[in-house]
């Protein structure tokens, strides 16, 4: 069974069309459609209330994109979860194309790298930097870090549930966490259309994404994050000591501080890695 989970916040312009398209493409599949209204201030709640064939959840307070999805995950009955936005940006018709790859992959992501992709230039620059940063951390090329159209096994949502934030970075979290945990992830190129309505993502979210990726890397691969800084400090300590010996034959406290700090960081990194592998 497939659970289609759609977070909704002020999407009155595109909501009815999105749900109609979901119903159309999911014909022939055992499925349920769960819509989470996140305290919309427009007519989204009324539209959803009058829509048949969906499970409607109305949040009592604004939970955010991730918080709404998490609520959907909790009540979903499917073996596979499908998430998409209600703003008209994602090609709903591509969902069957993603589904057909789920027999070989744990998660199939609609990568916004198709022929028709509408992303503002400022966001393109930020996305490219984030993808580069994520590639350094994971060691794998990631075409689309935070696409909101994807199909994945229920077990991924359950395993990483406690890591999911309430904001837009939930998709980034499940992408990075799945890759670092060794799950098989497939990226399928899709188009991405101009949204109907105003985006809720702010410029400051860029730094939140950087912090999130770093935090996940520390959680899953601490050795990869801390080993190089530790070795660098040790090397700096050795170099300073060599210069001091060459100049005065006396070694001060500075190289010792650098060297011991490096050793401590390396030991902590190895211990953290060992603890993770023992889980």
Buried (B, 14 or more C-beta within 10 A) or exposed (E): EBBBBBBBBBBBBBBBBBBEBBBEBBEEBEBBBBBBBBBBEBBBBEBBEEBEEBBBBBBEEEBBBBBBBBBBBEEBEBEBBBBBBBBBBBBBEBBBBBBEBBEEBBBBBBBBBBEEBEEEEEEEEBBEEBBEBBEEBBEEEBEBBBBBBBBBBBEBBEBBEEBBBBBBBBBBBBBBBBBBEEBEBBBBBBBBBEBBBEEBBEEEBBEBBBEBBEBBBBBBBBBBBBBEBBBEBBEBBBEBBEEBEEEEEEBEEEBEEBBEBBBEBBEBBBEBBEEEEEE
